[in-house]
Amino acid sequence: MSEILFDGSLVLRWLKSDKAELSLIVGCDLDDDVSGELVTVAGVDRERQVVIGERGQRMPFARLGKCQLIASPDHPVVPAIKACVSPLDRRDEDLRKVLGPMFPSSIAASDLPAIHAAELSRRENRLLDKDQRYRAFRALQHNKLHLHGLEIVQVWRAEAQARGLPWADIAFQLATFLRDGFHAAKAAAAQEALDDPRAGASPAERARLATVQAGALIEKFTRRGGEQADLIAAWNAIGLAWAIEKERDHPEVRAVYRKLETFGPDPR
């Protein structure tokens, strides 16, 4: 018989409710994401707001948000906690189940719909529209899901290219996930969209792509101990962004320029 998992935030809501019979939680396990420890509950001290483990562990209520409660389906605590579940909670629980264990339980509830839609599009080799892609990109970034994001946007890029659709925004997202995940190929991902007119990059998208490429080349220059070719390529890339007048005041463009200036004057 499979076990029932409850998100720690829901358990906390139940523990703090006036009608909660706290003894019901005794014997259940708490999977603590912080320590990686499985804590079997021996009691609850509501006054001090701690859960007490069988081995004397004391887990503050404030830490329950990073835990999951594990209970057998026939355990009396299951219906008690389920009574606290709102329709929105049920939706979030369903979305987390679809995402599966490869996605962390710590994903912000507000980001779940966008990440769920993105992951389904990856599984089904389906391209989301541009607004949906942007929402998913921001949600994946917010939750630091760089590897998941990389896998998802690679599917989007392949689908867009196969259908002859613009994919410059996807190239920027791909380069960003590569950058955030410290992958050396990140500069090339941006260059591909800059070089290929079929990417359909707008001036603003070209500036963003050039900026992320310049940042990647600076990292490469630093990591390799000062290859002049990488530094020159970084100056060339940021020059593309600077050439688009409306983008000159963008904080990222200025930040990359300032970083390049720390290495000395323009070497070109």
C-alpha positions, 0 to 999 in steps of 0.5 A: 500500500503506497504512502501518503505525502503531505507538503509541510506547509499544509501540515503546519496549517493543520497543526496551527488550527484550533481543531487539530488533534495533535496526537494524531500525527504521532508515529508519522515520519517527517522527511526533512529537506534541510538535514536529509533526516527522516524524523519519526514524530513522538509528539508536538509542543504547540506552546513552543511550536516544535515537533518532537522526534522519537530520538529527541529531535526538536523541529521548529514549526518554522522548518516544516515548510521544507519538509514532507509528512509521510503517513500510511493511507489508513492513518487517522491523521490523513483525513484530518489534514485533508480537511484543511486542503483548499481547492487551490491546495488540491490543484497544487498537489495534483501539479506536483504529482504530475511533475514527479520526484525529479522536481523539488517539493520546494517549488513556489506554489505561484510558479507551479502552473507555468512549470507544469505547462513547460514540463508537459510541453517537453514530454509531448515535444510541443512548443508553447506560445511566446508568452507561455515560454516567458512565464515558464522561463521566469518560473524556472529561473526563480526556482533555480531549475537550470537543468530542467529549464535547459532540457525544456528549452532545447525541445522548444528550440527544436520544435520552433526550428522544425516549423520555421518559427522565430526562436530568438527568445528561446535562444536567449533562454537557452543561453541563460540556463547554460550560463546559470548552470556554468556550461561552457557552451553558453556563448555558442548558444547565443551566437547561433541566434545572432548569426541565423536570420531565421531566429527572427531576433528583434533589436531588443532580443539581439541586444539581450543575446549579445549581452549574455554572450559577452558575459559568457565570454568574460567568464571563459576569459577569466577561467582560461587565465586571460586568452586575448581572443576571448576578451576581444570576442566579448568586446565585439559582442557587447558592442552589438548590444551597445549599437542598439541605442534603446538598449544602452541604458539597460543595467545588464549591458552597463554591468558587462561594460563595467566588467570589461573595463576592469581588464583594461582598455578595449584591446581591439 
